[in-house]
Amino acid sequence: MSAGMISEMKNYPTRFICCVLRISLIIILLNACSTNLGSITNNAIKPDETIQIAVLAPFGAKEKKLSYIGKSLRDATLLAKQDLGNLNIQLRIYDTEGREAISIDSVHSAINDGADIITGPFLPETTKAISTISKSKGIKVISFSNDLTLAGDNIFVIGDTSVNRAEKLIKYSLEQEKYRFGIISSIDDKYSELENLIRDKIFKNGGIETFSIYYSQELENLSEIAKEARKKAIATNTDAIIFTDDPNRKISLLAAELQDMTNSSEKGKIQIIGLSRWDLSSSILSESSLQGSWVAIPDNRFRAIYEKRFVKKFGYRPHLTSSLAYDAIAAVGALIRKRDIEQSYYPFNTNEIVNSNGFIGIDGIFRFKSDRTTDKELAIATIERNQPNVLKLSPNKFP
C-alpha cells in the first residue's frame, strides 16, 4: 500500500482503516465452511507450482464503449495482481474483441498455455461460447457477466444481478413491515424469467405477490397501465410496487401517474422500489415522483480509493464494471493463499470457491453460491433530494 493512501485514511475510523487494509492487500479469505458441493477433478496443482491465471477481456473491440470496458477490466486485473504482492501466480491476458469466434480461439490459447483458472469474458455470448471447451478441460471460469442463465457446472458469474438486488430489497421491505408486493415490468420477454425469480424471492422470504402488470414500448397507453396498477394496488392492499426495468422515461411517467397513490393511502405510503441501478441515472434521480423510492446499491466505501489508485497507475478513470475483474483476481488470490497455507493440490475445487463467508471486494463482501451465481451484500438507499441516501449500510459479514 502506498504512503499516500495511508495518509488519506487518517481521517477514517480505525475500523474502516482495517477494512481498507484488508481490501488493499486482497489476500484475505474469510473462514471457509466445510461443504460437499463438488467432486475433486484430476487437475491437481502441486503446492509449490506457479498458478496460471487467464484473463479474457474485450479490450480490442471495435465498439468504443466495449473496448473501454475491456481495457478497464484488463487493467483492473493488473492492479489486483500488484496488490497480491509476491504470491506465486502468473497472469496471462487474452483479447476476445467481444466476438465469439475470437473468444473460442482465446480460450484454446489459454488452455494450451497452461491456465489453471479463467477469469472473464465479459459478454454473455462470449462466456457461453467458451463454456463447453473449459468444462471439457475441467477448468473453472469466473465470468464478468451478470447473466444468470450462464451459471452452472464450471461457470461462476461474478456480476451483480437484479435478482440479488431484489432479495436485499424484499428483505428490507419486510423489516419495514411491507409484506405485499406488486410488480410492474416491461413486456419484453427477458423480464418474464426475472419476474418468476422475484416471485420466488418474495415467497421464500415470507412476502406476498399481489399483482403484476406489463407495459409496452408505446408511451400512449401508460395512463391506462397506471389506472390498472392503481386499481389493483388498492384492491389488494399492496404495500410496495417493484419496477423491474432499467432506467427509462416510461418508469418516470408511470411513477408520475401513480404519485397520488404512492404518496398516501389508507394504510400509509405505498413504497416504490427500483431493481436496476436507478442511482446511476440522473433523470431518475431528478424525477419528483420517484423521490422516496428505494434502491439497492453497492457499498461505496472502497470505491473512491480504488479509482484513485487506478487513475494514478493507468492514467484514466476505469469503467464501473472494472471492479468485477479486480474482485475476481482478489478471490483467486485468496484461494491461492489458502492453498499455500494448507499445501492443497486442489485450490479451485468447487468446495473451495463456494463457501458461506465469502470474500472482500471493492463494492463490499460477496460469495459464490452453490448455483454458481454471486451473493453480494448491498446497502439500501432512498432517492432523496435528487441523490441516493443510505438507509441501511451494507453488512460487513454474511448472516
C-alpha positions in Angstrom: 0.0 0.0 0.0 1.3 3.5 -0.9 2.2 6.1 1.8 -0.3 8.5 0.1 -3.1 6.0 0.6 -2.2 5.6 4.2 -2.2 9.4 4.6 -5.7 9.6 3.0 -7.1 7.1 5.6 -6.0 9.1 8.7 -9.4 10.8 8.6 -11.3 7.5 8.7 -12.3 5.5 11.8 -9.9 2.7 12.9 -12.4 0.0 12.0 -12.7 1.4 8.5 -8.9 1.6 8.0 -8.6 -2.0 9.0 -11.2 -2.9 6.3 -9.3 -0.9 3.7 -6.0 -2.6 4.6 -7.7 -5.9 4.1 -9.2 -5.0 0.7 -5.9 -3.3 -0.5 -3.8 -6.4 0.3 -6.5 -8.5 -1.3 -5.3 -11.8 0.1 -7.8 -12.3 2.9 -10.2 -15.2 2.5 -12.9 -15.3 5.2 -13.0 -18.6 7.0 -14.4 -21.2 4.6 -17.1 -23.5 5.7 -16.9 -27.3 5.1 -19.2 -28.2 2.3 -19.7 -31.1 -0.2 -20.7 -29.2 -3.3 -18.5 -30.7 -6.0 -16.1 -33.5 -6.7 -12.4 -33.0 -7.0 -11.2 -33.0 -10.6 -8.0 -34.5 -11.8 -6.5 -31.1 -12.3 -4.1 -31.3 -9.4 -1.6 -28.5 -8.9 1.5 -29.0 -6.8 1.5 -26.7 -3.7 4.8 -25.0 -4.9 3.7 -24.7 -8.5 3.1 -21.3 -10.1 -0.7 -20.7 -10.7 -1.5 -19.7 -14.2 -4.5 -17.3 -14.3 -6.0 -16.5 -17.7 -7.9 -13.2 -18.2 -10.3 -12.8 -21.1 -11.5 -9.3 -21.9 -12.7 -7.4 -25.0 -10.1 -4.5 -24.9 -9.7 -4.8 -28.7 -13.4 -4.5 -29.5 -14.3 -2.2 -32.4 -17.1 -0.7 -30.4 -15.7 2.2 -28.4 -17.7 1.6 -25.2 -16.9 -2.1 -25.2 -13.2 -1.5 -25.8 -13.2 0.9 -22.8 -14.9 -1.7 -20.6 -12.4 -4.3 -21.8 -9.4 -2.1 -21.2 -10.7 -1.3 -17.7 -11.2 -5.0 -16.9 -7.7 -5.8 -18.2 -6.0 -3.1 -16.2 -8.0 -3.9 -13.0 -6.6 -7.4 -13.1 -3.1 -5.9 -13.3 -3.8 -3.7 -10.3 -5.2 -6.7 -8.4 -2.0 -8.7 -9.2 0.1 -5.9 -7.9 -1.8 -5.9 -4.7 -1.3 -9.6 -4.3 2.4 -8.9 -3.8 4.7 -11.9 -4.2 2.0 -14.5 -4.5 3.2 -17.3 -6.8 1.0 -16.5 -9.8 1.3 -15.7 -13.5 -1.3 -13.6 -15.3 -1.9 -14.1 -19.0 -4.3 -11.7 -20.7 -6.2 -12.5 -23.9 -8.2 -10.2 -26.1 -11.6 -11.5 -27.0 -12.6 -8.4 -29.1 -16.1 -9.1 -27.8 -16.5 -11.8 -30.5 -17.5 -15.4 -30.0 -15.0 -16.8 -32.5 -12.1 -14.8 -31.1 -13.2 -15.9 -27.6 -13.0 -19.6 -28.6 -9.5 -19.0 -30.0 -8.5 -17.2 -26.8 -9.7 -20.0 -24.5 -7.9 -22.6 -26.6 -4.7 -20.4 -26.3 -5.2 -20.1 -22.6 -5.6 -23.8 -22.1 -2.6 -24.5 -24.3 -0.6 -22.0 -22.2 -1.5 -24.0 -19.1 -4.3 -22.0 -17.5 -5.4 -23.3 -14.1 -8.4 -20.9 -13.9 -10.0 -18.4 -16.2 -11.5 -15.0 -15.3 -13.8 -13.4 -17.9 -15.1 -13.0 -20.5 -17.5 -10.1 -20.1 -20.2 -10.5 -22.6 -22.8 -13.3 -22.1 -22.4 -14.7 -25.6 -18.6 -14.9 -25.3 -18.9 -16.6 -21.9 -21.4 -19.1 -23.4 -19.0 -19.7 -26.3 -16.2 -20.9 -24.1 -18.2 -22.8 -21.6 -18.1 -26.2 -23.3 -14.4 -26.0 -24.0 -13.4 -25.0 -20.5 -15.8 -27.6 -19.0 -14.2 -30.4 -21.1 -10.8 -29.5 -19.6 -12.1 -29.2 -16.0 -11.2 -25.5 -15.8 -13.3 -23.2 -13.6 -14.4 -19.9 -15.2 -15.2 -16.7 -13.2 -17.2 -14.8 -15.8 -17.5 -11.0 -15.5 -21.1 -11.3 -16.8 -24.2 -10.9 -14.7 -26.3 -13.3 -16.9 -27.8 -15.8 -14.5 -28.5 -18.3 -17.3 -24.8 -18.8 -17.8 -24.1 -20.0 -14.2 -23.7 -23.7 -13.7 -21.1 -26.5 -13.8 -17.7 -24.8 -14.2 -19.1 -21.3 -14.9 -19.3 -18.9 -11.9 -21.0 -15.5 -12.6 -19.5 -12.6 -10.5 -21.6 -9.8 -11.8 -24.4 -8.3 -9.6 -27.9 -9.2 -10.7 -31.4 -7.8 -10.4 -32.4 -11.0 -8.5 -29.7 -10.3 -5.9 -30.9 -6.7 -5.5 -34.5 -7.9 -5.4 -33.7 -10.2 -2.5 -32.0 -7.5 -0.5 -34.8 -5.0 -1.1 -37.5 -7.6 -0.3 -35.9 -8.5 2.9 -35.5 -4.8 3.9 -39.2 -4.2 2.9 -40.3 -7.0 5.2 -38.2 -5.5 8.0 -40.2 -2.3 7.5 -43.5 -4.3 7.7 -44.2 -4.1 4.0 -45.3 -7.6 3.0 -47.4 -7.3 -0.1 -45.7 -6.6 -3.4 -47.0 -5.6 -6.8 -44.7 -5.9 -9.9 -44.6 -3.6 -12.9 -42.4 -4.8 -15.9 -41.7 -4.2 -19.5 -43.5 -6.6 -21.8 -40.0 -7.6 -23.1 -39.5 -11.4 -22.8 -36.4 -11.1 -20.8 -38.4 -9.9 -17.8 -40.6 -13.0 -17.7 -37.9 -15.1 -16.1 -36.8 -12.3 -13.9 -40.4 -11.9 -12.6 -40.6 -15.6 -11.8 -37.3 -15.3 -9.8 -38.7 -12.2 -8.0 -41.9 -14.1 -7.1 -39.7 -16.9 -5.7 -37.7 -14.4 -3.6 -41.0 -12.8 -2.3 -42.5 -16.2 -1.4 -39.3 -17.6 0.2 -38.8 -14.6 2.4 -42.4 -14.6 3.6 -44.0 -11.9 1.4 -47.0 -12.0 -0.9 -47.2 -11.0 -4.6 -50.4 -9.1 -5.1 -50.4 -8.3 -8.8 -48.2 -8.0 -11.9 -48.7 -5.6 -14.8 -46.8 -5.2 -18.1 -46.2 -2.1 -20.3 -45.2 -2.0 -23.9 -42.9 0.3 -25.8 -45.8 2.7 -26.6 -46.0 5.7 -24.4 -49.6 6.4 -25.2 -51.0 3.6 -23.1 -49.2 4.4 -19.9 -52.1 6.2 -18.4 -54.2 3.1 -18.8 -51.5 1.0 -17.3 -51.3 3.3 -14.3 -55.0 3.2 -13.8 -55.0 -0.6 -13.8 -52.0 -0.6 -11.4 -53.8 1.8 -9.1 -57.0 -0.2 -9.1 -55.1 -3.5 -8.3 -52.9 -2.0 -5.7 -55.8 -0.6 -3.8 -57.9 -3.7 -4.1 -55.1 -6.0 -2.9 -53.8 -3.7 -0.1 -50.4 -3.6 -1.8 -47.5 -2.2 0.4 -44.8 -1.8 -2.3 -44.6 -1.7 -6.1 -41.4 -3.2 -7.7 -40.3 -1.8 -11.1 -38.0 -4.4 -12.8 -36.9 -2.4 -15.9 -33.7 -0.5 -16.4 -34.0 3.3 -16.0 -36.1 4.8 -18.8 -38.7 7.6 -19.4 -41.7 5.1 -19.1 -40.8 4.5 -15.4 -40.8 8.2 -14.7 -44.1 8.7 -16.5 -45.8 5.7 -14.7 -44.5 6.9 -11.3 -45.9 10.4 -12.0 -49.3 8.8 -12.8 -49.2 6.8 -9.6 -47.8 9.6 -7.4 -51.1 10.4 -5.6 -51.3 6.7 -4.6 -47.7 6.2 -3.6 -47.7 9.3 -1.5 -50.5 8.2 0.7 -53.2 5.5 1.1 -55.4 4.2 3.8 -52.5 2.1 5.1 -49.9 4.8 4.5 -47.4 5.3 1.7 -47.1 2.6 -1.0 -43.4 2.2 -1.5 -41.8 2.4 -4.9 -38.8 0.0 -5.4 -36.4 0.0 -8.3 -34.4 -3.2 -9.1 -31.9 -1.7 -11.5 -29.2 0.9 -10.8 -31.5 3.9 -10.5 -28.8 5.6 -8.5 -26.7 5.9 -11.7 -29.5 7.7 -13.7 -29.6 11.4 -13.4 -33.1 11.5 -15.0 -34.4 9.0 -12.4 -32.8 10.8 -9.5 -34.2 14.1 -10.5 -37.8 12.8 -11.1 -40.0 14.3 -8.4 -42.4 11.3 -8.5 -39.5 8.9 -7.6 -38.3 10.8 -4.6 -38.5 8.4 -1.7 -38.1 5.3 -3.9 -35.8 2.5 -2.6 -32.9 1.0 -4.4 -30.1 -1.4 -3.6 -26.6 0.0 -4.2 -23.0 -1.3 -3.6 -21.0 -0.5 -0.6 -19.0 2.5 -1.9 -16.6 2.9 1.0 -13.7 1.5 -1.0 -14.7 2.7 -4.5 -13.1 6.2 -4.3 -9.8 4.8 -3.1 -9.7 2.1 -5.7 -10.5 4.5 -8.5 -7.8 7.0 -7.3 -5.2 4.3 -7.3 -6.4 3.1 -10.7 -6.1 6.6 -12.2 -2.7 7.1 -10.7 -1.4 3.8 -12.3 -3.1 3.8 -15.7 -3.9 7.5 -16.3 -7.7 7.2 -16.9 -10.8 6.6 -14.9 -12.0 2.9 -15.0 -15.4 1.8 -16.1 -17.7 0.9 -13.2 -17.6 -2.8 -14.1 -13.8 -2.9 -13.8 -14.1 -3.9 -10.1 -15.5 -7.2 -11.2 -12.1 -8.1 -12.7 -10.3 -6.8 -9.6 -12.6 -8.8 -7.3 -12.2 -12.0 -9.4 -8.4 -11.9 -9.2 -8.8 -11.0 -5.5 -10.9 -14.1 -4.9 -8.5 -16.3 -6.9 -5.6 -14.8 -4.9 -7.3 -15.6 -1.6 -7.8 -19.2 -2.7 -4.1 -19.5 -3.7 -3.1 -18.0 -0.3 -5.2 -20.7 1.4 -3.6 -23.3 -0.9 -0.2 -22.1 0.2 -1.1 -22.4 3.9 -2.8 -25.8 3.6 -0.5 -27.2 0.9 -3.6 -28.2 -1.1 -3.4 -29.8 -4.6 -6.9 -28.5 -5.5 -7.2 -24.8 -4.8 -10.0 -24.3 -7.3 -12.2 -27.2 -6.3 -15.8 -26.2 -6.1 -15.7 -26.7 -2.3 -13.1 -24.0 -2.1 -14.8 -21.5 -4.3 -18.2 -21.9 -2.7 -18.1 -21.0 1.0 -20.6 -19.3 3.3 -18.3 -16.5 4.4 -17.0 -15.3 1.1 -14.5 -12.6 0.0 -14.0 -8.9 0.4 -14.4 -6.9 -2.8 -14.3 -3.3 -4.0 -18.1 -3.0 -3.7 -18.4 -4.9 -0.4 -18.4 -8.6 0.6 -19.5 -11.3 -1.9 -19.7 -15.0 -2.1 -20.3 -17.6 -4.7 -23.4 -19.8 -4.1 -23.9 -23.4 -5.0 -25.8 -22.4 -8.1 -22.6 -20.6 -9.3 -24.2 -17.1 -9.0 -22.9 -14.4 -6.7 -24.5 -13.2 -3.4 -23.4 -9.6 -2.9 -24.3 -7.7 0.2 -25.7 -4.2 -0.6 -26.7 -1.0 1.0 -30.4 0.1 0.9 -30.8 3.7 -0.2 -33.7 6.1 -0.8 -33.8 8.7 -3.5 -33.9 12.0 -1.7 -33.2 15.5 -2.9 -32.1 14.0 -6.3 -29.5 11.7 -4.8 -29.3 8.3 -3.1 -29.2 8.5 0.6 -28.3 5.3 2.5 -31.0 3.9 4.9 -29.2 0.7 5.8 -25.4 0.1 5.4 -24.1 -2.9 3.6 -23.2 -5.6 6.2 -19.6 -6.4 6.9 -20.3 -10.2 7.1 -22.9 -12.6 5.8 -25.6 -13.8 8.2 
